[in-house]
Amino acid sequence: MLDISLAWGGDLCISSTGDIAVVTGQDVTNQRIYRRLLTNPGDYLWNIGYGGGLAQYVGRPAMPSAIEAVIRDQIGQEASVAQIPVPAVSVLTTDMADGYVVATITYTDAASGLTAQLLVSPGAQT
């Protein structure tokens, strides 16, 4: 499946031929996960319940268990992520004073069956 190449917080990408760049395979799933996790609930007008809103944790004390719960819930709703085997989510606080956390998500792509790993930090542009 093809999808437009659009990194979260970025702009459309242009291919080497001057067309709008597209992504395929695992990159499609990665983009969809980032979009789902970082979109605020209610911001996507055609599906008010869509989105994890991880940016709400920026500027707050570290809440690894709450962030992990949001990620697990949202990953469970993403059709492009296989639910068997169950995706693994680990949220680590790297700086307790500043509340900086990094989430590691290991999942299996539903279409290809390949395993992938993503690093997500709330508020970081990827």
Secondary structure by P-SEA (a helix, b strand, c coil): ccccccccccccccccccccccccaaaaaaaaaaaaaacccccccccccccccccccccccccaaaaaaaaaaaaaacccccccccbbbbbbbcccccbbbbbbbbbbcccccbbbbbbbcccccc
